[in-house]
Amino acid sequence: MARLELSNVSKSYGAFDAITDVSLAIEDGEFAVFVGPSGCGKSTLLRLIAGLDPISDGAIRIGPDDVTRRPAGTRSVAMVFQSYALYPHMSVYDNIAFPLQMERRSKGDIRQQVEKAAGTVQLSTRLKDKPSKLSGGQRQRVAIARAIVRKPKIFLMDEPLSNLDAALRIEMRTELTQLHKELGATMVYVTHDQLEAMTMADRIVVLNGGRVEQVGRPMDLYHKPVNRFVAGFIGSPPMNMLRSKVKAIESEYYSFEANGIGTIVIDGLAKRLKIGEEVVLGIRPEFLAPHPAGSEPLVKIGVVPRSVERLGAQTIVHSAIEGQNFTCVFAGDQVVEPGRALNVYCDAANIHVFDAAGITVSRN
């Protein structure tokens, strides 16, 4: 296994900049997840690491080696694709064995490696079957086993679970996390699903428009997003955003005039805003409660539910404030009626503040 380092990596297609000045390091044995909306450049970045596409600028190192100009086959990486990329006419055994056969390994060595990998992904009894006889999850396990037998320094996975149904995705998330622990491997995983990123990653790399917005542990991104984009992308349902202005500044407090709500007082913020400056206040739905609770000061917000989702363990309430969606997450047994006004409460300490440029206003 090995450390992966990207230094000022960029990729352009003509006048279009797909990746811009990306620098990051993924440590030996780490499970890193690239996450972001469709078209943000996460799969492109994975292909650059794999050597499937040349970079336009910058450098890539795997362990001590500069692999920037090396062809894909010499980088000691193995890639698992969304489409499985299995040979339909070959058995499971032969699909897994294929890269070893290309290296002209002995039959005994190939059998030993294939059987070991098949056991790791729970396919020992399916080695004679063709891919057509397997479920989607089993086909993806074949693709993973084929990567394992190559014994790469780094595993690269490009949205490997996106073709699976919801229940199977949950099962495979658990299996991949366990596989990472068993192998002690360096893994780089791409997904557009922030839930996958939060549940699987040691660290998350949030991408947007070909640039890295933030790198950090899942809960650090959740609690301390560096900007409005990360705050809105990480978390489900997404963070509520309220347009506001700075109304007053006291020695330790800011007063904000929030559209459709009124005055909200927040303390402990860095003193870099000015009276009259436009900001956005962010409140996570799960930090809202239908009854006063928690420490002072509490913020009271009046809402009129438009729709209610009852999910058993949770009740999700959808409303709007000044034309902006506003969502609350309550306990599953909370009774809420659409159209009937109610007050919700949150601790002011749980409110995020973003300046006009979308950058988080830090707390002292």
N, C-alpha and C positions, 0 to 999 in steps of 0.2 A: 504494500500500500504506500501512498505517497501524498505529500503536500502539493496542492495546486495553487499557483500564483498567476494572476493576470495583472499586467502593468500597462495602463493607458491603452487598453485594447479598443480599437474602433473598426467598424466595418461599414463601407459605403457601397451602394449600388448606383452608379452614376451620380446624380445629384442628391439621391436619397441617403440619409445617414441612418442606418438601421441600428448601429451600436456606436455610442459616443463616449470615449475616454473612460472606459470601465477599468477600475483597479480594485482588486480584492484578493484575499488569500483564504483558501479552504484548507483546514488543517488535516493532517494525517489521521484517518479514521473518523472524520466528521461526516455527518449526514446534513448536507446543505440543500436547501430548496430555493429554486428561482421561481418567484411568483409575480403575477401581474396580469393586467387585462390582455385580451387578444390583440396581437400586433405590437406588443411592447418590446419585443426583441429577445425574449427568453430562450426560444428554440434556436434562434440564430446564434446566440451566444454559446449554446451547447454545441452546435455544429462547428463553431470556431475552435472550441476546446478539443473536439474530436478530430479536427483536421479535415473535416468534410468540405469546408469552405475556407479559403485563405483569408487572413485578416488584412485590413488595409493599413493599419498602424498599430504599434505597441508590441508586446512580447507575452509569451505564455511559457511558463515553466512547470514541469511535472517532476517533483523531487528536485534533484540538483541539475536537471537537464533542461536546457532551452530547446523547446520543441516547436518553436514558432514556425519554422519552415520545413519541419519534418512531415512526410506524408502520413495519412491516417493510420496505416497498417503498422507503423513503427513507433507509435506513441504509447503503447501498452494501456489503452483504454478499451472498454467494451460498452457498446451502446445498446439500449433496449428501446424499441420504438413503440409508438402508439398502436401501429398496425400489426404488431407481432412479427411480421416479416419471416414467416415460416414457409418451408417448401412443402406444398400440399401433397406431393407424390412420395415424400419421404416419411418414414416412421418417426415417432418421437425420439427414439434412440439415434437415428441418423441425423435428425435435425440438431440434436445436442452435440453429436460427434463431429459435425461438419467442419468447424474451425480447426479441430485437432487433425482431421483427415487431410486438410489443406496443408498442415505443417508436416505431414508424413510421419506422424507418430506411430509407434507400434500398436498392433491390435490389442495387445494386453494392456498397454498404458491407456489407450482410448477407452476400453471397457471399464477399467478401474475408475477413470475420471468421470465418465458418463454416469455410472451407477452411483457414485458418491454425490454428484450434483443432483441427480434425479431424486435421491433420498432426501437431500436438503430441501427440495421444493415439493416433496410429497407426491412424486410421480413414479415411484419405483414399479408400480403394477401396471403402468400404462406405456411402457417403453416400446411395445410392438404396435401400438395404435397409430393411425394416421391423424393429423390435426383435425380433420373433419369430424372425428368421433369425440372430440374434447369440447368442454365448455369454454367460454371466453376466458374465465379465470385460469383454467388449466393450460390454455394456449399461451397465456402470458407467463405462466410458470415455466413452460418450455423455453420461451425466449430468455427468461432470466437464467435458467440452467445453462443455456448455450453461452451466456456471458460468463457464468461462473467458471466453466471449464477452461476458459482462456486465462484465468488467474491474472486479471488486469491490475494495474496499480490504482485505477480509478474506474468506477462504474458510472455511466451516464445514462439517465432515464428520461425520455421525452414523453411526458403525459401518458405513462403506461397504463393507467387505469381509466382513462376517459371513455373507452368503448364499453365499459362494464356497467351493469345496472347498479342502483344505489346500494343494495344489500351486499353485493359482491365487492364493491369498492371498499366498503367498511372492512370486510374480511381481509381483502388484499392489503389494505393499509397496515393492518396488524401484522400480517405475514412479512411484509417488506421491512417493517421496523424490527421484527425479531430476526430476520435474515441479516440485517445490518449488524446487530449485536453479535450474532454467531460468527460472521465473517470478519468483524473488526475492520470493515472496508471503508475506504473513502468513497462516498456516493454523492453525486450531484443530480438532483431530481427537479424536473420542470413540471409545473402545473399552473392552471389558471384558477384553481380552486383553493381559496385561502384556508378553508377548513382542513384540506389535506396538508397544507403547509404548516398550520398550527399544531396538528396532531403528530406529525412525523419528524419535523426538523430539529436538529440541534441549533442551527441558525437559519434564518430566512434572509434572502436577498430580494428586496422589493424593487421591481423594474417598472419604468414608465417612460414611454417614448425613447427607448434605447439607452436610457441613463439609469444608474442606480440611485434610488431615492433613499434607502436606508438598509443597513445590514445589522441584524441583531437576533437575540434569542426571542422565541415567540412571544413570551409574556412581556418582554421589554418593548417590543413593537406595539403590543396591545395597550400597555399602560403609558408608554412614553414615545408616541409617534413624533417624528421630527417635523412633520408638516401635515397639511390638511389631506393630501392625497393618501398618505399611509394610514392616517386615522380613519378615513372613509373606506379604505380597501380592506383593512384588517378588522375583523369582527363581523358577526352575523347574528341578527340583522345589522346593517351598517349604522354607523354613528349618525345621530341627528345633528344637523347643521342649522344654526339660527343666525340670520343677519343681525348685526348689532352695531352700536357706536359707543365710544368712550364718553360717558356723561360727566364724570367727576373723578378726581384723583385725590385721595387722602394720603396720610403718611404711610399707611400699610394696606390701603384698600383701593381697588378700582370699582367704580360704579359703571355698569353698562346699561344702555337702553336697548333692550332686545325687541325686535319687531313682533308685535302681537302678544307680548308677555308683560313688558314693563321693565322696572329696574331690577337688575341682578348685581349683587355685591360679591366680589371675589377678592380674597386677600392672598398674600404670598407670591404675587407675580413680579417678575423682573420689571423694573421701572424704565420701560423704553417706549411706552405708548403716549400719545398726546390726546388731549380733550378734543372731541369731534372726529377722531380717527375711526374709520370703518374697520370692523373686525368680524370674525365669525366665532360663535360659541358652539362647542361640540359636546354633546351629551350622549353617552352610550345608552341604548334602550334598556339594558339590564340594570342600570343604576337608577332607574326611575321606580318609584313605589306608589301605590294607591293610598298609603297612609303615612303620616309623618313618622319618621324613624331616623336614627343615626344622630350624629353630632351636629351642633349648630355651626354656621348658619345654614338653614334649609332654604331651598328655592321652591316656591310653589308655582305650578304652571297649570293653567286651565286648558283642557282639551275636550273635543267632542268626537268620540269614536265614530269612524266611518265604517269600519269592518273589524271583526274579531276572529282570530284563528285560535281554536282550542286544540292543543296538541298533546293533551294528557298531562305531562309534567310542566308545561308552560302554557300561558295564555298570551298571545301576541296581539296587541291593540294598535290599529292603524288609524291615524288622524292626520290633520294638516294644520299648520300655523302659518298664516300669511302666505298661503300657496305652496309652502314647503312641507314635504312629507315629515311626519313626526310619529315615531314608533315607540311603544313601550312594551317591555317584557315583564309579565307578572307570574306569580305562582299559578299552577294549573287549576287550582280550585277558586281562583278569584272570579267573582261574578262581575261581568261588564256587559252593558247593553249598548248596541250601536245606536247613535243618535242621542244618547243621554249623557249630558255634560258631567265631567268629573275633574277633580284636581289631582295632580300627581306631584310628587316631591322628590327632590334629589339633594344630596349634600353638595354645597358649592365647591368643595375640594375635589369633586369628581368631574368638574366642568373644565374642558380644554378650551384654550383661547388661541386663535390663529389670526395673525395680522393680515393686512390687505394683500400681501404677497403669498399668503397661505402658509407661512412659517409659524411654528409653534412658539408661543410666548412662554418661556420657561418659568418655573417656579423657583423662588429663592431657597 
